[in-house]
Amino acid sequence: MPGIAYLAVMLGVIALIAILVVPSLFLKKCSKCGIRNSLDARICSGCGERFPEDA
């Protein structure tokens, strides 16, 4: 039974890490205010700062 509890805790930790990391793959963070915006955004929805153009 302790093995099952350990497995449940580890799966919870992995799920938490995934929840924290995955949004950064689909959103870009404003360097001025920290708000996450869609990858195609040109202007931050939080503060209006322009994102640099991708080269």
C-alpha positions as CSV (number, residue, x, y, z in Angstrom):
1,M,0.0,0.0,0.0
2,P,2.8,2.5,0.6
3,G,3.9,2.1,-3.0
4,I,0.5,3.2,-4.2
5,A,0.6,6.3,-1.9
6,Y,4.0,7.2,-3.2
7,L,2.9,6.8,-6.8
8,A,-0.2,9.0,-6.2
9,V,2.0,11.8,-4.7
10,M,4.5,11.6,-7.5
11,L,1.7,11.8,-10.1
12,G,0.4,14.8,-8.3
13,V,3.8,16.5,-8.4
14,I,4.2,15.7,-12.1
15,A,0.7,17.2,-12.8
16,L,1.5,20.3,-10.9
17,I,4.8,20.8,-12.8
18,A,3.0,20.3,-16.1
19,I,0.3,22.9,-15.1
20,L,3.0,25.4,-14.3
21,V,5.2,24.8,-17.4
22,V,2.8,24.1,-20.3
23,P,1.3,27.6,-20.5
24,S,4.7,29.1,-21.3
25,L,4.8,27.0,-24.4
26,F,1.6,28.7,-25.7
27,L,1.8,32.2,-24.2
28,K,4.5,34.9,-24.1
29,K,5.1,36.9,-21.0
30,C,5.4,40.7,-21.1
31,S,8.8,41.8,-19.8
32,K,7.2,45.0,-18.4
33,C,4.1,43.8,-16.4
34,G,4.4,40.0,-16.5
35,I,1.0,39.4,-18.1
36,R,0.8,36.4,-20.4
37,N,-0.3,37.1,-23.9
38,S,-1.0,34.9,-27.0
39,L,2.0,34.1,-29.2
40,D,0.6,36.2,-32.0
41,A,0.0,39.3,-29.9
42,R,1.9,42.4,-30.9
43,I,0.9,44.6,-27.9
44,C,0.5,43.4,-24.3
45,S,-3.1,43.2,-23.2
46,G,-2.1,44.3,-19.7
47,C,0.0,47.4,-20.1
48,G,0.0,48.2,-23.9
49,E,3.8,47.6,-24.3
50,R,4.8,46.6,-27.8
51,F,6.5,43.3,-28.2
52,P,9.7,43.2,-30.2
53,E,9.3,42.0,-33.7
54,D,10.6,38.5,-34.3
55,A,13.5,38.3,-36.7
